[in-house]
Amino acid sequence: MASKKPQLSVKLSPDFDAYASGEMDASQIRCALCTNAPCQCPEFGTPDYFELIDRRHSRKGGGR
Ligand SMILES: [Zn+2]
């Protein structure tokens, strides 16, 4: 039986490894949501925010 790694429900930034190993400052990490560093997500709860979430979750490519 192969032991599975625990699956994280949180989507980590592609730069998280560098941050975890101390090579990168937290402010340099690209946000997993907006992919900007530092994070430039719209304010939580705003229509822009939900639109961004929507875009990240549905990878239809290009939107409508
Ligand atoms: Zn962000």
PDB file of the backbone (N, CA, C, O) and the ligand in Angstrom, with CONECT records:
HET     ZN  A 101       1
ATOM      1  N   MET A   1       0.838  -1.205   0.000  1.00  0.00           N
ATOM      2  CA  MET A   1       0.000   0.000   0.000  1.00  0.00           C
ATOM      3  C   MET A   1       0.875   1.257   0.000  1.00  0.00           C
ATOM      4  O   MET A   1       1.689   1.463   0.900  1.00  0.00           O
ATOM      5  N   ALA A   2       0.699   2.045  -0.970  1.00  0.00           N
ATOM      6  CA  ALA A   2       1.454   3.292  -1.009  1.00  0.00           C
ATOM      7  C   ALA A   2       0.795   4.322  -0.103  1.00  0.00           C
ATOM      8  O   ALA A   2      -0.423   4.502  -0.113  1.00  0.00           O
ATOM      9  N   SER A   3       1.616   4.978   0.661  1.00  0.00           N
ATOM     10  CA  SER A   3       1.056   6.007   1.542  1.00  0.00           C
ATOM     11  C   SER A   3       0.909   7.310   0.764  1.00  0.00           C
ATOM     12  O   SER A   3       1.856   7.811   0.158  1.00  0.00           O
ATOM     13  N   LYS A   4      -0.284   7.827   0.801  1.00  0.00           N
ATOM     14  CA  LYS A   4      -0.534   9.061   0.065  1.00  0.00           C
ATOM     15  C   LYS A   4      -0.102  10.269   0.861  1.00  0.00           C
ATOM     16  O   LYS A   4      -0.173  10.293   2.090  1.00  0.00           O
ATOM     17  N   LYS A   5       0.339  11.249   0.145  1.00  0.00           N
ATOM     18  CA  LYS A   5       0.592  12.522   0.815  1.00  0.00           C
ATOM     19  C   LYS A   5      -0.747  13.176   1.125  1.00  0.00           C
ATOM     20  O   LYS A   5      -1.695  13.069   0.346  1.00  0.00           O
ATOM     21  N   PRO A   6      -0.817  13.829   2.229  1.00  0.00           N
ATOM     22  CA  PRO A   6      -2.071  14.532   2.544  1.00  0.00           C
ATOM     23  C   PRO A   6      -2.338  15.639   1.535  1.00  0.00           C
ATOM     24  O   PRO A   6      -1.454  16.432   1.211  1.00  0.00           O
ATOM     25  N   GLN A   7      -3.538  15.675   1.059  1.00  0.00           N
ATOM     26  CA  GLN A   7      -3.895  16.686   0.069  1.00  0.00           C
ATOM     27  C   GLN A   7      -4.289  17.988   0.747  1.00  0.00           C
ATOM     28  O   GLN A   7      -5.148  18.014   1.628  1.00  0.00           O
ATOM     29  N   LEU A   8      -3.660  19.041   0.330  1.00  0.00           N
ATOM     30  CA  LEU A   8      -4.031  20.335   0.875  1.00  0.00           C
ATOM     31  C   LEU A   8      -5.197  20.898   0.082  1.00  0.00           C
ATOM     32  O   LEU A   8      -5.203  20.897  -1.149  1.00  0.00           O
ATOM     33  N   SER A   9      -6.163  21.368   0.813  1.00  0.00           N
ATOM     34  CA  SER A   9      -7.309  21.959   0.123  1.00  0.00           C
ATOM     35  C   SER A   9      -6.987  23.388  -0.304  1.00  0.00           C
ATOM     36  O   SER A   9      -7.626  23.943  -1.197  1.00  0.00           O
ATOM     37  N   VAL A  10      -5.996  23.963   0.343  1.00  0.00           N
ATOM     38  CA  VAL A  10      -5.620  25.329  -0.001  1.00  0.00           C
ATOM     39  C   VAL A  10      -4.640  25.302  -1.165  1.00  0.00           C
ATOM     40  O   VAL A  10      -3.691  24.519  -1.184  1.00  0.00           O
ATOM     41  N   LYS A  11      -4.885  26.146  -2.104  1.00  0.00           N
ATOM     42  CA  LYS A  11      -3.995  26.229  -3.248  1.00  0.00           C
ATOM     43  C   LYS A  11      -2.797  27.099  -2.894  1.00  0.00           C
ATOM     44  O   LYS A  11      -2.938  28.280  -2.577  1.00  0.00           O
ATOM     45  N   LEU A  12      -1.631  26.500  -2.954  1.00  0.00           N
ATOM     46  CA  LEU A  12      -0.446  27.248  -2.572  1.00  0.00           C
ATOM     47  C   LEU A  12       0.144  27.998  -3.749  1.00  0.00           C
ATOM     48  O   LEU A  12      -0.022  27.626  -4.911  1.00  0.00           O
ATOM     49  N   SER A  13       0.823  29.046  -3.407  1.00  0.00           N
ATOM     50  CA  SER A  13       1.502  29.819  -4.434  1.00  0.00           C
ATOM     51  C   SER A  13       2.616  28.989  -5.060  1.00  0.00           C
ATOM     52  O   SER A  13       3.229  28.169  -4.377  1.00  0.00           O
ATOM     53  N   PRO A  14       2.884  29.188  -6.339  1.00  0.00           N
ATOM     54  CA  PRO A  14       3.996  28.487  -6.992  1.00  0.00           C
ATOM     55  C   PRO A  14       5.331  28.827  -6.356  1.00  0.00           C
ATOM     56  O   PRO A  14       6.317  28.115  -6.547  1.00  0.00           O
ATOM     57  N   ASP A  15       5.363  29.905  -5.607  1.00  0.00           N
ATOM     58  CA  ASP A  15       6.612  30.320  -4.961  1.00  0.00           C
ATOM     59  C   ASP A  15       6.693  29.860  -3.519  1.00  0.00           C
ATOM     60  O   ASP A  15       7.610  30.241  -2.792  1.00  0.00           O
ATOM     61  N   PHE A  16       5.751  29.054  -3.109  1.00  0.00           N
ATOM     62  CA  PHE A  16       5.695  28.700  -1.695  1.00  0.00           C
ATOM     63  C   PHE A  16       6.935  27.936  -1.251  1.00  0.00           C
ATOM     64  O   PHE A  16       7.415  28.128  -0.134  1.00  0.00           O
ATOM     65  N   ASP A  17       7.451  27.083  -2.107  1.00  0.00           N
ATOM     66  CA  ASP A  17       8.640  26.310  -1.749  1.00  0.00           C
ATOM     67  C   ASP A  17       9.819  27.228  -1.431  1.00  0.00           C
ATOM     68  O   ASP A  17      10.541  27.024  -0.456  1.00  0.00           O
ATOM     69  N   ALA A  18       9.994  28.226  -2.263  1.00  0.00           N
ATOM     70  CA  ALA A  18      11.085  29.173  -2.054  1.00  0.00           C
ATOM     71  C   ALA A  18      10.888  29.918  -0.744  1.00  0.00           C
ATOM     72  O   ALA A  18      11.842  30.188  -0.013  1.00  0.00           O
ATOM     73  N   TYR A  19       9.667  30.238  -0.468  1.00  0.00           N
ATOM     74  CA  TYR A  19       9.368  30.935   0.778  1.00  0.00           C
ATOM     75  C   TYR A  19       9.606  30.016   1.967  1.00  0.00           C
ATOM     76  O   TYR A  19      10.185  30.426   2.973  1.00  0.00           O
ATOM     77  N   ALA A  20       9.156  28.768   1.844  1.00  0.00           N
ATOM     78  CA  ALA A  20       9.280  27.815   2.941  1.00  0.00           C
ATOM     79  C   ALA A  20      10.748  27.533   3.250  1.00  0.00           C
ATOM     80  O   ALA A  20      11.111  27.289   4.401  1.00  0.00           O
ATOM     81  N   SER A  21      11.576  27.567   2.231  1.00  0.00           N
ATOM     82  CA  SER A  21      12.999  27.284   2.444  1.00  0.00           C
ATOM     83  C   SER A  21      13.771  28.549   2.804  1.00  0.00           C
ATOM     84  O   SER A  21      14.990  28.520   2.966  1.00  0.00           O
ATOM     85  N   GLY A  22      13.056  29.646   2.924  1.00  0.00           N
ATOM     86  CA  GLY A  22      13.696  30.869   3.408  1.00  0.00           C
ATOM     87  C   GLY A  22      14.378  31.673   2.323  1.00  0.00           C
ATOM     88  O   GLY A  22      15.084  32.635   2.625  1.00  0.00           O
ATOM     89  N   GLU A  23      14.184  31.301   1.055  1.00  0.00           N
ATOM     90  CA  GLU A  23      14.850  32.021  -0.029  1.00  0.00           C
ATOM     91  C   GLU A  23      14.087  33.274  -0.428  1.00  0.00           C
ATOM     92  O   GLU A  23      14.608  34.164  -1.102  1.00  0.00           O
ATOM     93  N   MET A  24      12.851  33.310   0.006  1.00  0.00           N
ATOM     94  CA  MET A  24      11.993  34.381  -0.463  1.00  0.00           C
ATOM     95  C   MET A  24      11.238  35.016   0.689  1.00  0.00           C
ATOM     96  O   MET A  24      10.826  34.343   1.634  1.00  0.00           O
ATOM     97  N   ASP A  25      11.070  36.300   0.592  1.00  0.00           N
ATOM     98  CA  ASP A  25      10.293  36.984   1.607  1.00  0.00           C
ATOM     99  C   ASP A  25       8.809  36.820   1.312  1.00  0.00           C
ATOM    100  O   ASP A  25       8.410  36.597   0.169  1.00  0.00           O
ATOM    101  N   ALA A  26       8.016  36.929   2.336  1.00  0.00           N
ATOM    102  CA  ALA A  26       6.574  36.729   2.157  1.00  0.00           C
ATOM    103  C   ALA A  26       5.998  37.711   1.145  1.00  0.00           C
ATOM    104  O   ALA A  26       5.064  37.384   0.413  1.00  0.00           O
ATOM    105  N   SER A  27       6.561  38.912   1.109  1.00  0.00           N
ATOM    106  CA  SER A  27       6.026  39.930   0.204  1.00  0.00           C
ATOM    107  C   SER A  27       6.385  39.640  -1.241  1.00  0.00           C
ATOM    108  O   SER A  27       5.851  40.269  -2.154  1.00  0.00           O
ATOM    109  N   GLN A  28       7.293  38.683  -1.453  1.00  0.00           N
ATOM    110  CA  GLN A  28       7.712  38.370  -2.822  1.00  0.00           C
ATOM    111  C   GLN A  28       6.947  37.188  -3.399  1.00  0.00           C
ATOM    112  O   GLN A  28       7.069  36.857  -4.579  1.00  0.00           O
ATOM    113  N   ILE A  29       6.169  36.574  -2.550  1.00  0.00           N
ATOM    114  CA  ILE A  29       5.429  35.405  -3.010  1.00  0.00           C
ATOM    115  C   ILE A  29       4.275  35.826  -3.897  1.00  0.00           C
ATOM    116  O   ILE A  29       3.516  36.741  -3.577  1.00  0.00           O
ATOM    117  N   ARG A  30       4.165  35.145  -5.001  1.00  0.00           N
ATOM    118  CA  ARG A  30       3.022  35.422  -5.866  1.00  0.00           C
ATOM    119  C   ARG A  30       1.767  34.854  -5.238  1.00  0.00           C
ATOM    120  O   ARG A  30       1.757  33.724  -4.751  1.00  0.00           O
ATOM    121  N   CYS A  31       0.740  35.627  -5.255  1.00  0.00           N
ATOM    122  CA  CYS A  31      -0.529  35.186  -4.696  1.00  0.00           C
ATOM    123  C   CYS A  31      -1.091  34.063  -5.558  1.00  0.00           C
ATOM    124  O   CYS A  31      -1.031  34.128  -6.785  1.00  0.00           O
ATOM    125  N   ALA A  32      -1.633  33.038  -4.921  1.00  0.00           N
ATOM    126  CA  ALA A  32      -2.180  31.912  -5.660  1.00  0.00           C
ATOM    127  C   ALA A  32      -3.447  32.308  -6.403  1.00  0.00           C
ATOM    128  O   ALA A  32      -3.874  31.632  -7.339  1.00  0.00           O
ATOM    129  N   LEU A  33      -4.026  33.393  -5.980  1.00  0.00           N
ATOM    130  CA  LEU A  33      -5.294  33.796  -6.579  1.00  0.00           C
ATOM    131  C   LEU A  33      -5.088  34.781  -7.722  1.00  0.00           C
ATOM    132  O   LEU A  33      -5.555  34.555  -8.838  1.00  0.00           O
ATOM    133  N   CYS A  34      -4.387  35.873  -7.436  1.00  0.00           N
ATOM    134  CA  CYS A  34      -4.212  36.894  -8.470  1.00  0.00           C
ATOM    135  C   CYS A  34      -2.854  36.750  -9.160  1.00  0.00           C
ATOM    136  O   CYS A  34      -2.583  37.422 -10.154  1.00  0.00           O
ATOM    137  N   THR A  35      -2.015  35.882  -8.634  1.00  0.00           N
ATOM    138  CA  THR A  35      -0.682  35.602  -9.177  1.00  0.00           C
ATOM    139  C   THR A  35       0.196  36.845  -9.215  1.00  0.00           C
ATOM    140  O   THR A  35       1.149  36.909  -9.991  1.00  0.00           O
ATOM    141  N   ASN A  36      -0.115  37.819  -8.393  1.00  0.00           N
ATOM    142  CA  ASN A  36       0.718  39.014  -8.300  1.00  0.00           C
ATOM    143  C   ASN A  36       1.515  39.002  -7.005  1.00  0.00           C
ATOM    144  O   ASN A  36       1.085  38.435  -6.000  1.00  0.00           O
ATOM    145  N   ALA A  37       2.671  39.630  -7.044  1.00  0.00           N
ATOM    146  CA  ALA A  37       3.473  39.757  -5.842  1.00  0.00           C
ATOM    147  C   ALA A  37       3.910  41.198  -5.673  1.00  0.00           C
ATOM    148  O   ALA A  37       4.640  41.704  -6.526  1.00  0.00           O
ATOM    149  N   PRO A  38       3.508  41.872  -4.636  1.00  0.00           N
ATOM    150  CA  PRO A  38       2.605  41.360  -3.597  1.00  0.00           C
ATOM    151  C   PRO A  38       1.170  41.233  -4.090  1.00  0.00           C
ATOM    152  O   PRO A  38       0.810  41.728  -5.158  1.00  0.00           O
ATOM    153  N   CYS A  39       0.379  40.566  -3.296  1.00  0.00           N
ATOM    154  CA  CYS A  39      -1.007  40.284  -3.671  1.00  0.00           C
ATOM    155  C   CYS A  39      -1.758  41.558  -4.022  1.00  0.00           C
ATOM    156  O   CYS A  39      -1.678  42.575  -3.332  1.00  0.00           O
ATOM    157  N   GLN A  40      -2.500  41.460  -5.138  1.00  0.00           N
ATOM    158  CA  GLN A  40      -3.311  42.610  -5.549  1.00  0.00           C
ATOM    159  C   GLN A  40      -4.765  42.225  -5.708  1.00  0.00           C
ATOM    160  O   GLN A  40      -5.488  42.779  -6.535  1.00  0.00           O
ATOM    161  N   CYS A  41      -5.173  41.276  -4.909  1.00  0.00           N
ATOM    162  CA  CYS A  41      -6.568  40.847  -4.963  1.00  0.00           C
ATOM    163  C   CYS A  41      -7.493  42.002  -4.584  1.00  0.00           C
ATOM    164  O   CYS A  41      -7.159  42.845  -3.752  1.00  0.00           O
ATOM    165  N   PRO A  42      -8.658  42.015  -5.217  1.00  0.00           N
ATOM    166  CA  PRO A  42      -9.657  42.999  -4.803  1.00  0.00           C
ATOM    167  C   PRO A  42     -10.076  42.711  -3.361  1.00  0.00           C
ATOM    168  O   PRO A  42      -9.843  41.621  -2.838  1.00  0.00           O
ATOM    169  N   GLU A  43     -10.668  43.662  -2.761  1.00  0.00           N
ATOM    170  CA  GLU A  43     -11.097  43.506  -1.379  1.00  0.00           C
ATOM    171  C   GLU A  43     -12.062  42.339  -1.246  1.00  0.00           C
ATOM    172  O   GLU A  43     -12.952  42.152  -2.075  1.00  0.00           O
ATOM    173  N   PHE A  44     -11.872  41.560  -0.190  1.00  0.00           N
ATOM    174  CA  PHE A  44     -12.694  40.369   0.012  1.00  0.00           C
ATOM    175  C   PHE A  44     -14.167  40.745   0.086  1.00  0.00           C
ATOM    176  O   PHE A  44     -14.548  41.689   0.778  1.00  0.00           O
ATOM    177  N   GLY A  45     -14.987  39.992  -0.638  1.00  0.00           N
ATOM    178  CA  GLY A  45     -16.426  40.212  -0.551  1.00  0.00           C
ATOM    179  C   GLY A  45     -16.959  41.123  -1.642  1.00  0.00           C
ATOM    180  O   GLY A  45     -18.172  41.240  -1.813  1.00  0.00           O
ATOM    181  N   THR A  46     -16.076  41.763  -2.376  1.00  0.00           N
ATOM    182  CA  THR A  46     -16.525  42.647  -3.445  1.00  0.00           C
ATOM    183  C   THR A  46     -16.811  41.835  -4.702  1.00  0.00           C
ATOM    184  O   THR A  46     -16.290  40.731  -4.860  1.00  0.00           O
ATOM    185  N   PRO A  47     -17.630  42.368  -5.590  1.00  0.00           N
ATOM    186  CA  PRO A  47     -17.921  41.678  -6.858  1.00  0.00           C
ATOM    187  C   PRO A  47     -16.653  41.342  -7.628  1.00  0.00           C
ATOM    188  O   PRO A  47     -16.559  40.284  -8.250  1.00  0.00           O
ATOM    189  N   ASP A  48     -15.682  42.239  -7.586  1.00  0.00           N
ATOM    190  CA  ASP A  48     -14.409  41.994  -8.275  1.00  0.00           C
ATOM    191  C   ASP A  48     -13.713  40.766  -7.707  1.00  0.00           C
ATOM    192  O   ASP A  48     -13.116  39.973  -8.436  1.00  0.00           O
ATOM    193  N   TYR A  49     -13.805  40.629  -6.398  1.00  0.00           N
ATOM    194  CA  TYR A  49     -13.151  39.509  -5.727  1.00  0.00           C
ATOM    195  C   TYR A  49     -13.760  38.189  -6.187  1.00  0.00           C
ATOM    196  O   TYR A  49     -13.048  37.244  -6.526  1.00  0.00           O
ATOM    197  N   PHE A  50     -15.089  38.142  -6.191  1.00  0.00           N
ATOM    198  CA  PHE A  50     -15.759  36.907  -6.571  1.00  0.00           C
ATOM    199  C   PHE A  50     -15.542  36.594  -8.053  1.00  0.00           C
ATOM    200  O   PHE A  50     -15.479  35.434  -8.461  1.00  0.00           O
ATOM    201  N   GLU A  51     -15.433  37.636  -8.824  1.00  0.00           N
ATOM    202  CA  GLU A  51     -15.175  37.434 -10.246  1.00  0.00           C
ATOM    203  C   GLU A  51     -13.797  36.804 -10.435  1.00  0.00           C
ATOM    204  O   GLU A  51     -13.601  35.946 -11.296  1.00  0.00           O
ATOM    205  N   LEU A  52     -12.862  37.244  -9.624  1.00  0.00           N
ATOM    206  CA  LEU A  52     -11.509  36.710  -9.691  1.00  0.00           C
ATOM    207  C   LEU A  52     -11.504  35.237  -9.281  1.00  0.00           C
ATOM    208  O   LEU A  52     -10.874  34.405  -9.934  1.00  0.00           O
ATOM    209  N   ILE A  53     -12.204  34.928  -8.204  1.00  0.00           N
ATOM    210  CA  ILE A  53     -12.328  33.543  -7.748  1.00  0.00           C
ATOM    211  C   ILE A  53     -12.915  32.694  -8.870  1.00  0.00           C
ATOM    212  O   ILE A  53     -12.425  31.608  -9.181  1.00  0.00           O
ATOM    213  N   ASP A  54     -13.960  33.214  -9.454  1.00  0.00           N
ATOM    214  CA  ASP A  54     -14.644  32.521 -10.532  1.00  0.00           C
ATOM    215  C   ASP A  54     -13.685  32.209 -11.662  1.00  0.00           C
ATOM    216  O   ASP A  54     -13.653  31.097 -12.189  1.00  0.00           O
ATOM    217  N   ARG A  55     -12.912  33.205 -12.018  1.00  0.00           N
ATOM    218  CA  ARG A  55     -11.982  33.061 -13.133  1.00  0.00           C
ATOM    219  C   ARG A  55     -10.912  32.007 -12.808  1.00  0.00           C
ATOM    220  O   ARG A  55     -10.510  31.235 -13.679  1.00  0.00           O
ATOM    221  N   ARG A  56     -10.463  31.982 -11.564  1.00  0.00           N
ATOM    222  CA  ARG A  56      -9.422  31.038 -11.176  1.00  0.00           C
ATOM    223  C   ARG A  56      -9.948  29.617 -11.132  1.00  0.00           C
ATOM    224  O   ARG A  56      -9.202  28.665 -11.361  1.00  0.00           O
ATOM    225  N   HIS A  57     -11.220  29.473 -10.839  1.00  0.00           N
ATOM    226  CA  HIS A  57     -11.791  28.129 -10.689  1.00  0.00           C
ATOM    227  C   HIS A  57     -12.228  27.545 -12.014  1.00  0.00           C
ATOM    228  O   HIS A  57     -12.057  26.351 -12.260  1.00  0.00           O
ATOM    229  N   SER A  58     -12.779  28.362 -12.848  1.00  0.00           N
ATOM    230  CA  SER A  58     -13.229  27.858 -14.148  1.00  0.00           C
ATOM    231  C   SER A  58     -12.180  28.141 -15.201  1.00  0.00           C
ATOM    232  O   SER A  58     -11.979  29.287 -15.604  1.00  0.00           O
ATOM    233  N   ARG A  59     -11.519  27.100 -15.639  1.00  0.00           N
ATOM    234  CA  ARG A  59     -10.453  27.293 -16.631  1.00  0.00           C
ATOM    235  C   ARG A  59     -10.988  27.024 -18.017  1.00  0.00           C
ATOM    236  O   ARG A  59     -10.568  26.091 -18.702  1.00  0.00           O
ATOM    237  N   LYS A  60     -11.907  27.849 -18.405  1.00  0.00           N
ATOM    238  CA  LYS A  60     -12.469  27.672 -19.741  1.00  0.00           C
ATOM    239  C   LYS A  60     -11.594  28.343 -20.780  1.00  0.00           C
ATOM    240  O   LYS A  60     -11.701  28.084 -21.979  1.00  0.00           O
ATOM    241  N   GLY A  61     -10.734  29.204 -20.292  1.00  0.00           N
ATOM    242  CA  GLY A  61      -9.804  29.869 -21.204  1.00  0.00           C
ATOM    243  C   GLY A  61     -10.428  31.011 -21.945  1.00  0.00           C
ATOM    244  O   GLY A  61     -11.094  30.814 -22.961  1.00  0.00           O
ATOM    245  N   GLY A  62     -10.218  32.217 -21.443  1.00  0.00           N
ATOM    246  CA  GLY A  62     -10.708  33.369 -22.156  1.00  0.00           C
ATOM    247  C   GLY A  62     -11.981  33.943 -21.596  1.00  0.00           C
ATOM    248  O   GLY A  62     -12.317  35.094 -21.876  1.00  0.00           O
ATOM    249  N   GLY A  63     -12.699  33.166 -20.809  1.00  0.00           N
ATOM    250  CA  GLY A  63     -13.941  33.663 -20.276  1.00  0.00           C
ATOM    251  C   GLY A  63     -15.004  33.746 -21.333  1.00  0.00           C
ATOM    252  O   GLY A  63     -14.977  33.001 -22.312  1.00  0.00           O
ATOM    253  N   ARG A  64     -15.951  34.654 -21.142  1.00  0.00           N
ATOM    254  CA  ARG A  64     -17.013  34.737 -22.148  1.00  0.00           C
ATOM    255  C   ARG A  64     -16.763  35.864 -23.118  1.00  0.00           C
ATOM    256  O   ARG A  64     -17.558  36.080 -24.032  1.00  0.00           O
TER     257      ARG A  64
HETATM  258 ZN    ZN A 101      -3.937  38.009  -4.457  1.00  0.00          ZN2+
END
